[in-house]
């Protein structure tokens, strides 16, 4: 600036964030001592700092261990809503006295679905999580930097359990491929004669998401000047900055559904105890290149920032299916036998095992953040984040409903129609919600 030097030494923070008085609508205004006139960035930095603290020199590699001169770290809490888990009808109920052929069958008017089924997705409520971001600048004017971030949603679980001595009737429905009709396996039914079945059925499901990235960031352009704002009639100083980022990103989604039965029959035939288990687990691991564009505008103590990311890469899909049945035969009271089979009701020999494949996936993300500078180093943040993931596998799509009853343990050998058969069924996944946190810059 031409004229008399008013103030020559550096202030604690000569940035737009800290110099609200010089950038606002006060007596100084845009024509006075502005952010670009205070020498906050040093020679030739221009508007690139845009509210960040400069150090005395650029970062230099050293043999001794020390913190980089300029860097940042932030921690955010997350309140996230995620894509619900769809499940087929897994447990049904019928009134006491229902005929055995109709008990628990989905197409019967007296049947009520207790767990699963259309419109009863799991994990649709808000869930918590956290995200950590950190990095440092490679030069004094903050044009090149490296950073990393990590996100994790807390493991979410949901459980269901029902026990009955036969009133009401409990069952697990399926479609019988031998008869071509809806059918059900009985969990609890008492007809007062040959069937006196008491049982407990339980379902447990879980879901957890984690991911992160590391990247190189480069300032592409910056701008500063004066403009009128929505809530201020006079011109105010602003500073804006745009960055391009490129790096590596990973994401992992683990989910599972387990179904257990504990049955006791004291009727006329098939007297004994039965423990049945079906387990369906899925794992998705994404690895790919991550491209992003970041834009930040600063006015006084306030900062508004947007980040648009697009990761492109491969998702390694894994589906694990396992079943087990333990039968204690009590028909002969003097010589009880116990048999164990590697099959349940829905997890049979024809679909059990570990199945893997690779699928091309895209993983876009949108982040909108509003920040307020509390001190020279600390900033409070509040915002929104949204994530989409294409081509993932989930448990609900791999729980079969069509069963060849000849495959039920003990299986009838030589059956001509082994069902269920395994086939990959991919879908998509999304998560979005609010963020709140604190950022520290040095």
LINVEN-V305433 format. One record per helix or strand of 3 or more residues. SS is the DSSP state (H for helix, E for strand). FROM is the first residue (numbers start at 1). TO is the last residue. Records with the same first field share a line. If there is no record, write none. Layout:
SS = FROM-TO ; FROM-TO
//
This chain:
H = 20-23 ; 35-37 ; 395-398 ; 405-407
E = 71-82 ; 91-94 ; 112-115 ; 127-137 ; 144-164 ; 169-176 ; 181-190 ; 196-229 ; 232-265 ; 272-299 ; 302-329 ; 337-341 ; 353-373 ; 378-393 ; 426-441
//
